[in-house]
Amino acid sequence: MIGEGIHRNGYLKHYSVSHQILLVGEGDFSFALGLARSFGSATNIVATSLDSYDSVVQKYEKGRSNLENLEELGAVLLHKVDATMMYLHPDLQMRKFDRIIYNFPHAGFYGKEDQIHIIVKHRNLVERFLMNARYMLRPSGEIHVNHKTTIPFCYWNLEELGNRHSLELIECVEFNIYDYPGYENKRGAGSRCDEPFPLWKCSTFKFILSSNMKIETPSVMGLGNSCSELTQIRYIPNKDPHAALQLRLACFPTLPQSSDIERISDEFLDRLDRQKSLSSVRGRFLPV
């Protein structure tokens, strides 16, 4: 199956050979190579990974060949780049980009994905990435985050994280892996690091700089997400108002009742029941 976004004249889906592109958190660098081959060149691409070079070639069967091909096509390849501090990286400090892309950010496998403290870890990663990326954009540039939109991943609430740093979500469009020939999504950690993870429904979240951002507060217990397939979900507290507060603070820090709710932190969550998952909390609510 060939996706509709494929072109051989310097374009691929949302991206062009005329764009200066920064790729963050690459796994086996197959996404970067797919772009480069579609463009016929990688001179406009800076591709980075948190892994070292040695880790990439050890973890991924195609890691070495992908890196070699990118190098031949003129890409800048950087390893051991932390997405949460990349603005300070010596090879990136003076660079500005038209597109900054982070495919399926993930803070690691520390528990079940629906556990509140795990969701907060993921949200912290994405927020710190956005905080860095906004300073690395050209005036008309865009930050793209490819992300799952099913439960519990929708609870990361990317739009609200962008709003915190004057980034406006301008579009949220379906992500189709077949639009990116050669791209192989990878788990990236553990004994199955070179295996793909299930994508299910996912979208490309597109952010731009907004110097005069109006932050909109989501409805109580609403998802606060612009994707059309994510309809608003509400719950009525039943027997455990403390659990309700946990869930609301973790997933929806900006609420109509108060504009000054303190952001939840890992330290605060440590004082809560770390074994409590969203599924167990959700069981204490009745859908409207």
N, C-alpha and C positions, 0 to 999 in steps of 0.2 A: 504494500500500500504506500503510495506516494502522497505526501501532504501538499496542500494547496499553496504553501508559502515558499516553495522551492523555485529559485530562479538561477540562471547561469550568467546573468549580466551584472553581477556585483551586488545583488540583493538576496537576502534570505529572511522571509517573514518580516519582522520588525527592524531588521538590521541591514546596513549598507556598507560597502567598502569605503564610503566617504566618512563614516562614523569612526571616531576614536573610541575604542571599546575596551573596557576593563571587565574581565571575568574573575569572579571571586569564588573561592571554595571549590575549585575544580577537583574532580576525582581522578579519573584516568585521562583527562584532557581530551576526551572524545567530542565534547560539545565545542570546544575551541577549534579542534581540527575540522569539524563539520562546517563551521562558519568559514574558516580559511579556505577550504576547498570550494565552497560555493562562491566565495569572492575571487578565487584565483590567486589570493595573496593573503598573508597574515601580518603585513607591515603595520596595519592599523589596530592590531590586537595585543593587549597585555593580558596574559593569562596567569593566574596565581593559584597556589594551593597552600593549605595549612601544612600538608605533609612536606617532608624534605624530598629531595630528588631520589635518594636511595629508597625511601618508603614508597614512593610512587611506583618505581620499577619493580619493587618486591611484592607489593600488594596487588598490582593489576597486570594481567597477562599482556595487555596491549599498551601498558604505560610507557615503556621505553620507545616503542615504534611511534606512538602518538607524539611524544616529545621530540623525537628526531625529525618527524615530518613537519611539525610546527616550526622547528628551528630552521629547516630548509626553506620554508615559506616566509620567513622573516619575522616571526612572532617574538615578542619579549616574554620570557618565561621566568617567573619568580616563585620560589618555594619558601616555606615557613613564614607565610604572610597571614597574620591574624586579622580576620575581618573586623574585629572590634577595636583594632588599633592601626589599621592600614594607612590612615591619613598621616601617621608619623613615620611610615616606612621610608628609608632614604631614597629608594628608587621611585617612590610615588609622590613624595611631598610636593614636587613642583609640577605635577601632571594634572591636567583637567580632561574630562572625558564627556563624549556625547551620550554614551550608553554605559551604565554600570549594571552588570547582570550577576545575580546570585541565584543559582539553581538549587531549589529545595534545601534551604538552610536547616541545619539540625544540630543541636547542642550535644548529641551523644546518647547512647543507650544506657540510661541510668535507672530505668523502671518502665512501667506501663505508660503509654502515650497519653492516657486519659487521667493520670494522676496530676493533681494541681501543681505540686512542686516541679514536676517535669515540664508542664506547660509554661510555667514561669521561667524556667531555664531557657526554653526555646525563645520565649518572648524577649528575654534579656539579650540573647544573641542577636536577634533581628533588630531590636531597637538600637543596640550599639553599632551594628553595621550601618543602619540608616543614618545615625548621628555622624559617622565618619564619611559616608558616601556623599552626603549633602555638600560637604566642603570640597569635593573632588569633581563636581559637575560644572560643565560649561553652562552659560546662562540659559540656553535652550535645551539642556541635556535632560535625560530621563534615567531614573533608577528602576530596574525591572527585577522583581522577585517572583520566581516561579514557585508555586506553593499549592499543596493539597487543600481542597475546600470542603472535604467531608468532615464529620465529627470524628475525633476531637480537634482536628487541625484548624478548623474554622474558629475555634476559641482563641487562637493566637491573636486575632483581631488586628491584622496588619495596618488597616487604615488608621486606627487610633494611634498606633505606634508611630506612623509617619506624621500624623498631626502634631505630636509632641515636639517634633523638630522642624516645623514649618515646611513639611512636605505634603503636597496635595495629591491624592489619588485621582488621576484623570481618567483611568480606564482599567477595567478588569475583564480580560478576555480569556476564553478557553485556551488552555495549553494542550497541544497535540504533539506527542513525541515524534510522530511521523513527519512533521513539518521540518524536522532537524535531522537530515540523513547522517547516519554514522553515530549519532549520540546514543550512548548507553549509560543510563542512570545507575549508580552504584551505591551499595549500602555504606561502604567506606570504612567500616570498622568490624572487628571480630573475625571469626574464622570464615565468615561468608562475605568478607569485605568486597570481593570482586563480583558478587551477585547483584542483580537488580532488585529494587524494592517495588512493590505494587504502587502504581500511581493513582488508580481510581480517578475521581474527578479532580482536576487541578486547573489553575488559572495563572496567567501572567498579570501581576499587579504592577501598574505603571505609575510612578510618582514623579512629580516635577517640583522645583523650588517654588515656594509661595511666600513672598515677603509680607503679605497681608492676610495671613491665614485666619479664617474663621473656623474655630473648632466646634464641631457639632457633637452634641452629647447623644449617645445611643439611648433608645428606650430602655426602661428597666428590664433587665435580663434579656435584652435583645442582642443579636449578634453584632450589630454595628458594622456590618460588612456590605460593600457595594455590589458584590457579585449577585447577579439576578437569581441564580439557583439557590442562594441562601435566604430562605424566607425567615421572617422574624419568629423567634421562639420565645415564649414566655412561660414562667412557672409561678405557681402559687405556693408560698411557704406553707408547709404542713406542720411538722412537729419539731423541726430543728432550725430555728432562726440563725443560730451561730454558723451552721453549715451553709445556709443561704448567704450570709455575709462573706464567708470564705470564698465561695464561688464568684460572687459579684466583685469582690475586690481583686481576685486573681485575673478574671477575664474582662471585666468592664470597669476599670479604675475611674472613668469619667462618667458620673451618674447625675441625673437631673436633681436629686435631692441635695447634692453638695458639689461645688466646683473645686473643693480643696481636699478631697479625699487623699490621704497619704498613700503613695505608691507602695504596693506590697513588695517585700524584699525576701531574699532567700533566708535571712536571719529570722524574719517574722514567721515564715513558713516552718522553720525548724522548730518553732514553739508550738506549732499546730500538729495535728496528727498526720505525719508524713505518709502514712499508709492509706489515708483516705483518698479515694479516686473520684473522678467526676461521675463515674457510673454509679457509685454508691451514694454520692451527694444527690445526683439526679433522681434517685429513687425516693427521695424525701419530698419531691415536688409533684404536683399534679398538673399536666398540661392543660392550658386554657382551651 
